[in-house]
Amino acid sequence: MKTNTLLIRTPEGIVFALPLAGPVTRFFAWLVDIACLGVVSQLLNSAIRMLGWISEDFATALGILLFFVAQIGYGIGCEWLWRGQTLGKRLLRLRVMDAQGLQLQFSQVVIRNLLRAVDGLPMAYLVGGIACLVSQRAQRLGDLAANTIVVRHPQPRQPDLEQLLAGKFNSLRAHPHLEARLRQRVSPAEASAALQALMRRDELEPTARVQLFAELAAHFKSLVEFPPDTVEGIADEQYVRNVADVLFRPRGKTKAPAQP
C-alpha cells in the first residue's frame, strides 16, 4: 500500500517516521539543479570557445566530454559530499537516504545518478515521475535500483522549553557549583540528545523508553556526581529532564520552588 511516511524500526525497538518526498517536490528540486547546470554549461561554453581558436575539433571533443562529466558528476558529487543533497534538494529541504535508514553508500549514489538518463525519458522525467507515482515509497527507477528513498527534511521547530521543562522541582539546582561543572562537561551533541529524547519520549515503545533514559541518566551521572540525597528516588527520565533543565535554562530564568 502506498504511503507518504516510511517507518523504520531499529534493533532497540525505536521507530522513526520519515516523511517521503513526492514527485512534485522532487520535480521542483530538479528544476533548481537544471538551472545550476545551466550556469555551469555557460562557463564551460566560454572556456571551450577560447580553445576553439587553437583546435576546433579538440574543443568540440573536450566540450562533449566535459558536459557529460558535469551532467553525471554534479549529482554524484553533491549527493556524496552533502550526504544525499544537491543544491535543489538543499533549497527544498530534501535528502536521499538508504531505504533501510542505513548510511548512504557511494555505490548507491552512483547507481541512482547513472539511471537518471532512463528516468528522464522521454522528457522532463516522465518515466521517473510515473515510477514515483506508482511506487509504494515514491521511488523512481534509480531509487529502486540503488535501494534509496528521498525524504523531506523540514525545518526543525524550536522546542518550548518552558512547557517541556517547567512544572517540576529540580533537585540539582540546590548545588550551583555542580550545575556549572555539568554544563562544562556535557558536549552540545549530548545536550541535544537529551533534549530530543524528552521531546520524542511519547513516540517510543515502553521498553525502549525505559532503556534509553536509563542509558542517558547513567552517562550524565558519570560526568558529575551529585550528593546521594539529591538524586535518591528520582526516576531516570526525571533525572535526564533535570539535566536538560540545567543545560538549557539559566538559573535566572527558573522559578524558585514553592516553600511548604
C-alpha positions as CSV (number, residue, x, y, z in Angstrom):
1,M,0.0,0.0,0.0
2,K,1.3,3.4,-1.0
3,T,2.2,5.7,1.9
4,N,3.6,9.2,2.5
5,T,5.6,8.1,5.5
6,L,8.3,5.5,5.9
7,L,8.5,3.8,9.3
8,I,12.0,2.4,10.2
9,R,12.3,0.3,13.4
10,T,15.8,0.0,15.0
11,P,17.0,-3.2,16.7
12,E,16.3,-1.4,20.0
13,G,12.7,-1.1,19.2
14,I,12.7,2.6,18.4
15,V,10.6,3.6,15.4
16,F,11.4,6.6,13.2
17,A,8.9,8.1,10.9
18,L,10.4,9.7,7.8
19,P,8.1,11.8,5.5
20,L,8.7,10.8,1.9
21,A,9.1,13.4,-0.8
22,G,6.6,13.3,-3.6
23,P,7.2,13.7,-7.3
24,V,6.1,17.4,-7.4
25,T,8.6,18.5,-4.8
26,R,11.3,16.4,-6.4
27,F,10.5,18.0,-9.7
28,F,10.9,21.5,-8.4
29,A,14.3,20.5,-6.8
30,W,15.3,19.1,-10.2
31,L,14.4,22.4,-11.9
32,V,16.8,24.2,-9.5
33,D,19.5,21.7,-10.3
34,I,18.9,22.2,-14.0
35,A,19.3,25.9,-13.5
36,C,22.6,25.3,-11.7
37,L,23.8,23.0,-14.5
38,G,22.8,25.8,-17.0
39,V,25.2,28.2,-15.3
40,V,28.0,25.6,-15.4
41,S,27.3,24.9,-19.0
42,Q,27.6,28.6,-19.8
43,L,31.0,28.7,-18.1
44,L,32.1,25.6,-20.0
45,N,31.0,27.1,-23.3
46,S,33.1,30.2,-22.7
47,A,36.2,28.1,-21.9
48,I,35.6,25.9,-25.0
49,R,35.2,28.9,-27.3
50,M,38.6,30.0,-26.3
51,L,40.1,26.6,-27.0
52,G,38.4,26.7,-30.4
53,W,40.9,29.2,-31.6
54,I,43.6,26.5,-31.2
55,S,41.8,23.5,-32.5
56,E,38.0,23.3,-33.3
57,D,37.9,19.5,-33.3
58,F,39.7,19.3,-30.0
59,A,37.4,21.9,-28.4
60,T,34.3,20.0,-29.7
61,A,35.5,16.7,-28.3
62,L,36.5,18.2,-25.0
63,G,33.2,20.0,-24.7
64,I,31.2,16.8,-25.2
65,L,33.3,15.1,-22.5
66,L,33.0,18.0,-20.1
67,F,29.3,18.3,-20.5
68,F,28.9,14.6,-19.8
69,V,31.0,14.8,-16.7
70,A,29.1,17.8,-15.5
71,Q,25.7,16.1,-16.0
72,I,26.7,13.0,-14.2
73,G,29.3,14.3,-11.8
74,Y,27.1,17.1,-10.4
75,G,24.5,14.8,-8.8
76,I,27.1,12.2,-7.7
77,G,29.5,14.8,-6.2
78,C,26.8,16.9,-4.4
79,E,24.9,13.9,-3.0
80,W,28.1,12.2,-1.8
81,L,29.7,15.3,-0.3
82,W,26.4,16.8,1.1
83,R,25.1,13.5,2.4
84,G,22.3,13.0,-0.1
85,Q,21.6,16.6,-1.1
86,T,22.1,18.6,-4.3
87,L,21.6,22.4,-4.4
88,G,18.0,21.9,-5.4
89,K,17.4,19.4,-2.6
90,R,19.1,21.7,0.0
91,L,16.8,24.5,-1.1
92,L,13.6,22.4,-0.8
93,R,14.9,20.5,2.2
94,L,15.0,17.1,0.6
95,R,17.6,14.3,1.3
96,V,18.5,11.0,-0.3
97,M,18.7,8.1,2.2
98,D,19.2,4.4,2.2
99,A,15.8,2.7,2.1
100,Q,16.5,0.9,5.4
101,G,17.8,4.0,7.2
102,L,21.4,2.9,6.9
103,Q,24.4,5.1,5.9
104,L,24.2,6.1,2.3
105,Q,26.9,4.3,0.3
106,F,28.9,5.8,-2.6
107,S,27.8,3.0,-4.9
108,Q,24.1,3.9,-4.2
109,V,24.8,7.5,-5.2
110,V,26.5,6.4,-8.4
111,I,23.7,4.0,-9.4
112,R,20.8,6.4,-8.8
113,N,22.5,9.1,-10.8
114,L,23.6,6.9,-13.7
115,L,19.9,5.9,-14.1
116,R,18.8,9.5,-14.4
117,A,19.1,9.0,-18.2
118,V,16.4,6.4,-18.1
119,D,14.2,8.2,-15.6
120,G,14.4,11.3,-17.7
121,L,12.9,9.6,-20.8
122,P,11.3,10.7,-23.0
123,M,11.5,14.3,-21.5
124,A,11.0,16.1,-18.2
125,Y,11.5,13.0,-16.1
126,L,8.2,11.4,-17.4
127,V,9.4,7.8,-16.7
128,G,10.8,8.8,-13.3
129,G,7.6,10.7,-12.4
130,I,5.3,7.8,-13.2
131,A,7.6,5.5,-11.2
132,C,7.3,7.8,-8.2
133,L,3.5,7.8,-8.5
134,V,3.1,4.0,-8.6
135,S,5.9,3.2,-6.2
136,Q,4.9,2.5,-2.6
137,R,7.8,4.6,-1.3
138,A,7.8,7.3,-4.1
139,Q,10.9,5.9,-5.7
140,R,12.0,6.5,-9.3
141,L,13.8,3.7,-11.2
142,G,17.2,4.9,-10.0
143,D,16.0,4.8,-6.4
144,L,14.6,1.3,-6.9
145,A,17.9,0.1,-8.3
146,A,20.0,1.8,-5.6
147,N,17.6,0.9,-2.8
148,T,17.3,4.6,-1.8
149,I,14.5,6.9,-0.9
150,V,14.1,10.7,-0.9
151,V,12.7,12.2,2.3
152,R,11.5,15.6,3.3
153,H,13.8,17.3,5.8
154,P,11.5,20.0,7.4
155,Q,12.9,23.0,9.3
156,P,13.2,21.8,12.9
157,R,10.9,23.7,15.2
158,Q,12.3,25.2,18.3
159,P,11.0,23.4,21.4
160,D,9.0,25.2,24.0
161,L,11.4,24.8,26.9
162,E,9.1,26.4,29.4
163,Q,6.4,23.9,28.6
164,L,8.8,20.9,28.3
165,L,10.9,21.5,31.4
166,A,8.9,23.7,33.8
167,G,6.5,22.5,36.4
168,K,8.6,20.1,38.5
169,F,11.1,20.6,41.3
170,N,14.7,20.2,40.1
171,S,16.9,18.9,43.0
172,L,20.1,19.5,41.0
173,R,19.5,23.3,41.4
174,A,20.5,23.0,45.0
175,H,24.2,22.7,44.0
176,P,25.2,25.6,41.8
177,H,28.9,24.6,41.6
178,L,27.9,21.1,40.4
179,E,25.5,22.6,37.9
180,A,28.3,24.7,36.5
181,R,30.6,21.6,36.3
182,L,27.8,19.7,34.5
183,R,27.4,22.5,31.9
184,Q,31.2,22.4,31.3
185,R,31.4,18.6,30.8
186,V,28.4,18.0,28.6
187,S,29.0,18.4,24.9
188,P,26.5,20.1,22.6
189,A,25.7,16.8,21.0
190,E,25.0,15.1,24.4
191,A,22.8,18.0,25.4
192,S,20.9,17.8,22.1
193,A,20.4,14.0,22.5
194,A,18.9,14.6,26.0
195,L,16.5,17.2,24.7
196,Q,15.5,15.2,21.7
197,A,14.8,12.2,23.9
198,L,12.5,14.2,26.1
199,M,10.7,15.7,23.1
200,R,10.1,12.3,21.4
201,R,9.6,10.2,24.5
202,D,5.9,9.6,23.8
203,E,6.9,8.1,20.4
204,L,9.0,5.4,22.0
205,E,7.7,1.9,23.0
206,P,7.7,1.5,26.8
207,T,10.7,-0.9,27.0
208,A,12.8,1.2,24.6
209,R,11.8,4.4,26.5
210,V,13.0,2.9,29.8
211,Q,16.2,1.6,28.3
212,L,17.0,4.9,26.6
213,F,16.6,7.1,29.6
214,A,18.5,4.6,31.8
215,E,21.5,4.9,29.5
216,L,21.3,8.7,29.3
217,A,20.9,9.0,33.1
218,A,23.9,6.7,33.7
219,H,26.0,8.7,31.3
220,F,25.2,12.1,32.9
221,K,25.7,10.7,36.4
222,S,29.2,9.5,35.3
223,L,30.1,13.0,34.3
224,V,29.2,14.8,37.5
225,E,28.4,13.1,40.8
226,F,25.7,14.9,42.8
227,P,25.1,14.1,46.5
228,P,23.1,10.9,47.1
229,D,20.3,12.7,48.8
230,T,19.9,14.9,45.7
231,V,19.3,12.1,43.2
232,E,17.8,9.4,45.5
233,G,14.4,8.2,44.4
234,I,14.5,10.1,41.1
235,A,13.5,8.1,38.0
236,D,15.9,8.0,35.1
237,E,13.6,10.0,32.9
238,Q,13.2,12.7,35.5
239,Y,16.9,12.8,36.1
240,V,17.5,13.5,32.4
241,R,14.8,16.1,32.5
242,N,16.6,17.8,35.4
243,V,19.9,17.7,33.5
244,A,18.2,19.3,30.4
245,D,16.7,21.9,32.7
246,V,20.2,22.8,34.0
247,L,21.7,22.8,30.5
248,F,19.1,24.8,28.6
249,R,17.6,27.1,31.2
250,P,19.9,29.5,33.0
251,R,19.2,29.9,36.7
252,G,17.8,33.4,36.3
253,K,15.0,32.0,34.1
254,T,13.8,29.4,36.5
255,K,11.3,29.8,39.2
256,A,12.2,29.0,42.8
257,P,10.2,26.1,44.2
258,A,7.3,27.0,46.5
259,Q,8.1,26.8,50.2
260,P,5.9,24.5,52.3
